[in-house]
Amino acid sequence: MLGDSIVTVTGNREAFIENYKGILEYTKESIVLQGKNCRISFQGKKLSIDYYTNEDMKIGGSIECVRYF
């Protein structure tokens, strides 16, 4: 759907997110983003936001779980 978030996960080491609205939580174990229609949660170890712009971002680290709620 137009404007929905697009999440591309490569292995368990990196994730690319497009069309997110904001960062709600950011720790080394958890990153929670606000999408258009839901929240997107990344759980893991040594998580970091490698870069971000208004349109997209890259998350690195050891990603153990991706959850939409």
N, C-alpha and C positions, 0 to 999 in steps of 0.2 A: 504494500500500500504506500501511497505517496507520503513521504516524510517519516515513515517508520525507521527505527534504528536497524542498522545492518551490522552484525557481529561476525567477524571472520577469525576463527581460532586456528593457529598453526601449531600442531602438537600440543604440548602443555607449557610451552615457553613464551608465547606471545599471542596477543589478541588485538585486532584492529576494529575500532568501533566508529561507525559513521552515523550522523544525524542524531546525536545525543543532545539533551537540553542542558544538563548540568551535572556537577560532581556533588553527591550528597555525603559521601563518607570516603576517607582516604587514609588507610593505615597500611602497614607492611603485610597484614594478613587479610585485609578486606578492602575492596573498592566497590562502591555502589554509585551507579549513574542513574539519572532520570532520563527516560526516553519519552517519546510522545504519548504512548499509551500504557507504559509499564516502567518498572524499575528493573535494572540489570545489575546483578551482584556477582562479583568475582571473588572467590575465596582461594587462599593459597598461602605460599610462603615467599618472603622477599619480593612482594609485589611492588611495582613502581610504575608511574606514568612516564614513559620515555619521552613523549611529546604530546601536545594537544593544541588544537586550534578551535575555532568556533564550530567547525564542521566535523572534525574527526580527531581520534587519538589512538595512541598505541600503548598497550599495557604489557609490561615484561615481568618475568619472574617465574615461579613454579605455580602454575594455575591448576588447582585441584577441582574446582567446581564453578560452573556458570549457571546462574539461576535467574529466571524471569518471574517477577511477582508484581 
